[in-house]
Amino acid sequence: MEDTQSVVTLIDSTTSKIQQLQKAFAELESHRAVTLNLKWKQLEEHFHGLEKSLKRRFNELEDQEKEYETKTVKAKELLEKREAAVVAKEQASLERLQETRDAALFAIVNGVEKHSKASSVESAADSQDQFGESVVEEKPADAVATESVLEDMKKPSENYNVEVRLYPQLVKLCQEMDSEGVHKFISDNRKNLAALREEIPTALRAAVDPACLVLDSLKDFYNSELSNVDGKKDSNLLGLRRTCIMLMECLGLLLTDPDLDFASGMVSENVKERAKAIAEEWKPRLAELDVDASSGNSLEAHAFLQLLATFGVNSNFDQEDLSKLIPMVSRRRQTADLCRSLGLTDKMPGVIDVLVNNGRQIDAVNLAFAFELTEQFTPVSLLKCYLAEAKKVSSPVKPGNTSPSVQIEVNERELIALKAVIKCIEDHKLEEHYPLDPLQKQVLQLEKAKADKKRATEVAKPQPKRPRANGVGYGPRVTNVATDKNFYARITDSRYPQYMYDRPYAYLRPSDNHVPSFVGAATYNLSPAHGNYFGNGYQYQAPYMH
């Protein structure tokens, strides 16, 4: 508006400026002998024409501004109307959703009440004799105590149909103590494993004896039929073992739930004796494990330790022997919690030493942070040592005789090591002590070199002729099409899911070394071939997972 007013003022002052100019021109003319009337008229017409042109253009601009303001006001009104309509629709949708939810919840609660009433009527009818008098049976003190514990266990399960809405079938299987059905149900719902795992502890509370149900689910862990196949390749056996471990973990969560008053009496002495017998049966099998193949991710060792921790029978086994199993499960997310549950916190410095001496510095860093041992085991120095060993092994002995494929494999090892170190730094927020920029630049250089060598290898391949589809003549073989190494992917059994806590990196180690029996061993020793970590070709293929 201020600019518009200034323009109007200037236009209005045009006439006075012309008059002043006319006076000046007349004064100039008075000093000349020749008259200038004709010239002044031309100047006057010129200035008046400019004045009219400016006024006309100014009026046009004012009209355009008013039109724009009118359109803006209309657009704002239209937007406000649309916004109000959207808000009204959202509110209506929320109200309908709330009504549907309330109706479903009401129906569930009514169903539970009817079921409980019917059960109470049936039990009352059964407890009366033919004369209508109730029969009271005397029971020993042990039976009364057992019944009281079972009653306490049943109380929180009365509202289970309300709490567990996604998988009511799982609750039913737990109520029926159907361990095989639970296994099959978990396998069939493997796509929703994360959500399923959240509901398993709640569903277990519906069982008459949750500890017994989980113990029954372990019977096929060393299935003789499945064990005839390589356990590392058979997807059926791997899936079954992962499910067993998950059930024991969920039971452990249930037993440590502070909201449950009856959790302390959930594992009976009979169940503990059975768990101890199973542990004694599994213990000799651990001596047959290939520590090089497990690479810190052994399902068998994890299941054994989880069995001891969940059912509280670790006191029957020597802690020194148990601590020797920790390197076999050091890559698993639950390792730190397992060590605490088994009372192995004091043994962790020795375990970390074993990992460091065998080139598994990343696992050592993770455990050092978990048990607050970073002053004794400096994370940055361990990671730098890990990278130095990786580069030492990645450097070929005779560079001139190295084939492109071997060089690609060497670069891949170093690239995997760099990515694992970067992920470890990010997980533990060590950027201030170990900057990421140099490492990330090395990753980019190796990835570029890898791509260049791959292209060079494909171009260098021979192009033999082969018959065309019509059988006439020969055509060149196309070799520049990028091959997909994962075209024939590993086929896994659809009944068992991938366990959600497996870490994707792996140690590649010789296959002829086995773990010596952990019973009776005096010191921390892995296979005799375990010297330098990268000297044996071990490598991380992905970062530590939490």
C-alpha positions, -999 to +999 in steps of 0.1 A: +000+000+000+028+024+007+043+018-027+009+025-043+004+058-025+039+069-035+031+062-071-002+081-069+016+111-054+042+111-081+016+110-108-004+138-092+027+160-091+033+156-128+011+186-137+030+209-113+063+197-127+051+206-162+041+240-151+074+246-135+091+235-167+069+258-187+080+288-166+116+278-169+112+274-206+095+309-209+123+325-190+148+308-214+127+321-243+128+357-230+166+357-234+165+346-270+157+366-300+139+338-318+105+326-304+101+290-292+063+287-290+061+259-315+087+238-297+071+243-263+038+230-275+054+199-287+071+194-254+039+200-235+019+175-256+047+149-251+046+153-213+008+152-212+009+120-233+033+104-209+011+114-179-020+098-195-001+066-203+012+063-168-022+068-153-038+043-176-011+017-168-015+024-131-052+019-132-048-014-150-023-026-124-047-016-096-075-036-113-053-067-116-043-064-079-079-063-068-087-093-090-058-113-075-069-104-040-104-116-048-091-149-061-069-154-031-099-149-007-120-174-026-092-200-026-087-196+011-124-201+017-124-232-005-094-247+014-111-240+047-142-258+036-122-288+023-102-289+056-134-289+076-149-317+055-117-338+060-118-333+097-154-342+098-148-374+079-119-384+102-140-378+132-168-399+118-143-427+109-129-426+145-163-428+160-172-458+138-140-476+147-145-470+184-180-483+182-168-515+164-140-519+189-164-515+219-189-540+203-162-566+198-148-561+233-183-564+247-190-596+228-157-611+240-164-602+277-199-617+274-185-649+259-160-652+287-187-646+314-210-672+298-182-697+296-172-692+332-209-695+344-214-727+324-182-742+338-193-733+374-227-748+369-213-780+355-188-783+384-215-777+409-237-803+394-209-829+394-201-822+430-235-832+443-247-867+449-281-881+441-297-867+473-285-832+464-259-831+491-224-820+481-195-845+486-164-831+503-133-852+496-104-849+520-071-843+502-035-844+515-017-812+522+006-815+491-025-818+468-041-788+484-009-767+479-007-778+443-043-769+436-038-734+452-008-728+429-029-739+399-057-717+409-034-687+411-020-696+377-055-697+362-066-664+376-047-642+351-057-665+323-094-657+326-090-624+307-067-639+280-093-638+253-093-600+258-055-596+261-045-619+232-067-609+203-044-616+174-038-653+180-066-669+200-056-703+185-022-700+203-039-696+236-061-726+230-031-748+221-014-737+254-045-744+274-046-779+258-008-784+266-002-792+229+035-787+224+035-801+189+006-778+179+025-748+194+055-757+172+034-760+141+014-728+148+047-707+152+060-722+120+028-714+101+029-678+113+066-672+107+059-640+087+046-624+119+073-637+142+080-605+159+044-599+169+040-636+177+070-635+201+054-606+220+023-627+227+039-661+235+046-652+272+009-641+276-003-673+259+019-695+281+001-681+311-031-699+299-014-733+302-020-754+333+018-759+336+037-735+313+071-749+323+061-784+315+047-773+281+080-757+271+099-787+283+078-810+262+085-788+232+122-797+234+118-835+228+127-832+191+156-808+195+180-837+187+156-856+165+173-888+153+156-886+118+165-850+112+200-853+128+210-877+101+212-847+078+237-819+083+222-797+110+237-766+095+219-772+061+187-788+071+161-760+074+136-783+092+160-789+121+172-753+122+137-740+124+127-764+151+157-755+172+151-718+168+115-723+179+127-742+210+151-715+220+124-688+215+099-708+237+125-710+265+132-673+262+095-665+264+091-687+295+120-669+311+103-636+305+072-650+321+091-663+351+107-629+357+075-609+353+071-588+385+034-586+381+029-623+386+027-635+422+028-671+413+059-671+390+081-684+417+061-716+420+056-721+383+086-744+378+080-774+400+107-797+414+096-825+390+100-801+360+134-791+373+145-827+375+133-833+340+152-802+328+183-814+345+180-848+329+177-832+294+207-810+301+227-841+311+216-858+279+226-828+257+260-821+274+280-849+257+267-837+223+284-803+227+318-820+225+309-830+189+302-795+178+324-779+152+335-746+167+348-734+134+314-739+118+295-723+147+316-692+146+300-678+177+265-686+166+259-722+178+222-730+182+231-762+202+252-743+227+227-715+230+199-740+237+219-758+263+227-725+282+192-712+278+178-745+292+200-741+323+191-704+327+153-707+322+147-737+345+173-727+371+195-758+370+228-742+363+240-749+398+244-786+388+272-777+363+306-762+368+308-725+360+343-729+344+329-754+320+299-732+312+321-702+305+340-721+279+308-723+259+303-686+257+327-681+227+304-705+208+274-681+213+292-648+214+275-634+183+240-640+196+220-610+210+211-628+242+247-637+252+251-610+278+217-618+295+225-655+295+259-649+312+242-628+339+215-654+345+241-682+348+262-661+372+292-659+347+298-622+351+331-628+369+343-651+341+338-625+313+374-611+313+386-646+305+360-651+278+368-617+262+405-627+262+397-659+243+378-639+217+406-614+213+433-640+210+413-658+182+407-626+162+371-621+171+376-585+183+341-573+174+325-598+196+350-589+223+340-552+220+303-560+223+308-580+254+332-554+269+305-528+266+278-552+279+298-559+311+315-524+315+350-537+308+360-511+283+388-498+304+404-532+305+396-539+268+399-506+249+373-508+220+392-485+196+425-504+199+406-537+194+389-525+163+421-511+148+438-544+155+410-562+138+413-540+107+451-544+107+448-582+106+421-580+079+444-559+057+474-582+064+455-613+053+438-594+024+473-585+009+483-613-015+517-629-011+526-626-048+507-597-063+520-604-098+505-639-098+471-630-083+442-638-106+413-612-108+389-636-091+413-640-061+418-603-059+380-598-059+377-622-030+405-605-011+388-571-016+355-586-005+371-597+028+385-563+036+352-547+026+333-569+050+357-561+078+354-524+072+316-525+072+316-546+104+339-521+122+318-491+110+286-507+123+303-515+157+314-478+160+279-466+152+263-491+177+285-480+206+288-443+196+325-443+192+327-417+164+344-392+186+373-416+194+373-434+160+362-411+131+342-428+104+352-407+074+384-425+065+367-459+069+338-448+047+362-436+020+380-469+021+347-487+016+339-465-014+373-472-029+370-510-024+335-511-038+346-491-069+376-514-074+353-544-070+330-532-096+358-524-120+374-558-116+341-575-121+336-556-154+371-564-165+366-601-158+334-603-177+349-585-207+379-608-207+358-640-209+360-659-242+330-657-265+326-691-281+300-695-308+270-717-302+241-727-324+212-704-327+177-713-317+167-721-353+196-744-358+211-724-387+245-709-383+262-696-351+258-665-330+281-649-306+277-658-270+265-628-249+288-624-218+283-589-207+250-597-189+255-594-151+252-627-135+232-631-103+251-653-079+219-658-059+198-669-088+196-704-074+188-693-039+189-716-009+155-732-005+143-732+031+116-751+045+084-730+047+074-745+081+101-729+101+110-692+101+145-677+102+152-669+138+150-632+145+181-630+166+206-646+142+233-622+132+240-623+095+278-622+096+297-655+097+332-668+105+346-689+077+368-715+094+383-749+086+359-777+089+382-803+104+385-788+139+361-797+167+356-785+201+372-806+228+350-818+255+343-788+278+340-810+308+372-811+329+391-786+308+414-764+329+420-734+308+403-714+279+413-732+248+396-734+214+407-756+186+446-759+182+443-744+148+429-712+162+458-688+158+454-654+142+418-648+134+423-636+098+451-660+093+426-687+094+403-669+070+376-660+095+356-630+086+326-610+097+301-605+070+278-580+087+276-559+118+267-568+153+229-570+157+211-559+189 
